[in-house]
Amino acid sequence: SDLQQAQALRRHVALQHAHCGNERATLAAIRTHAIKYAQYHEDPTAARQRMVAVRTLAELDAAIEAVFGGRPDEVARPLTEADAVIPEMSADAG
């Protein structure tokens, strides 16, 4: 879901920021990933354009909210085996 993508991307940003220690390095490292997340949006072109335009972490957070919705404190349902993108990777396969 979009909410799960928003949460995953925000978590990715938080981990990258903890690793890099500053906004510039974090943004440089995370922009490519944010753009890739956009390809799974229902309007991938608009989502990608929004992510490409980001220049600060605050803009990135606003773009995540605009593109995927949800706020950092909103809770998505937990993922299940049925959510596996590649069926062969689920526990039931094999």
C-alpha positions in Angstrom: 0.0 0.0 0.0 1.0 3.6 -0.3 1.1 4.0 3.4 3.5 1.0 3.7 5.7 2.6 1.1 5.7 5.9 2.9 6.7 4.2 6.1 9.4 2.2 4.5 10.8 5.2 2.8 10.7 7.3 6.0 12.5 4.5 7.8 15.1 4.3 5.1 15.7 8.1 5.4 16.0 7.8 9.2 18.5 5.0 8.9 20.5 6.8 6.2 20.5 10.0 8.2 21.8 8.1 11.3 24.5 6.6 9.1 25.5 9.8 7.2 25.1 12.3 10.1 24.1 15.3 8.0 21.4 16.4 5.7 23.4 16.8 2.5 25.0 13.4 2.6 21.7 11.8 3.6 19.8 13.4 0.7 22.5 12.6 -1.8 22.3 8.9 -0.8 18.5 8.6 -0.5 17.3 10.5 -3.6 17.9 7.6 -5.9 15.9 5.3 -3.6 13.1 7.8 -3.2 12.8 8.0 -7.0 12.7 4.2 -7.2 9.9 4.0 -4.7 8.0 6.4 -6.9 7.9 3.9 -9.8 5.4 1.8 -7.8 3.0 4.7 -7.4 -0.3 4.7 -9.5 1.0 7.8 -11.3 4.7 7.0 -11.4 5.7 9.9 -13.7 4.2 12.6 -11.3 5.6 10.7 -8.3 9.0 10.6 -9.8 8.9 14.3 -10.7 8.0 15.2 -7.2 10.9 13.1 -5.8 13.4 14.5 -8.3 12.5 18.1 -7.2 13.4 17.5 -3.6 16.3 19.5 -2.2 16.0 19.2 1.6 14.9 16.5 4.0 11.9 18.7 4.9 11.0 18.7 1.2 11.5 15.0 1.0 9.1 14.4 4.0 6.5 16.7 2.3 7.0 14.9 -1.0 6.5 11.5 0.7 3.3 12.7 2.3 2.1 14.2 -1.0 2.9 11.2 -3.1 2.2 8.3 -0.7 0.1 9.9 2.0 0.3 9.1 5.7 2.2 10.8 8.4 5.1 9.2 10.3 2.9 8.3 13.3 0.3 6.6 11.2 0.3 2.7 11.4 -0.1 0.5 8.4 -1.2 -3.1 8.7 1.6 -5.6 9.1 2.7 -7.3 5.9 1.7 -11.0 5.5 2.8 -13.8 3.2 0.0 -12.8 0.8 1.9 -9.5 0.3 4.9 -11.2 -1.3 5.7 -9.6 -4.6 7.5 -12.7 -5.8 5.3 -15.7 -4.8 8.3 -18.0 -4.8 9.7 -16.0 -1.9 6.7 -16.7 0.4 6.9 -19.5 3.0 4.1 -21.4 1.3 6.1 -21.9 -1.9 8.4 -24.8 -2.2 
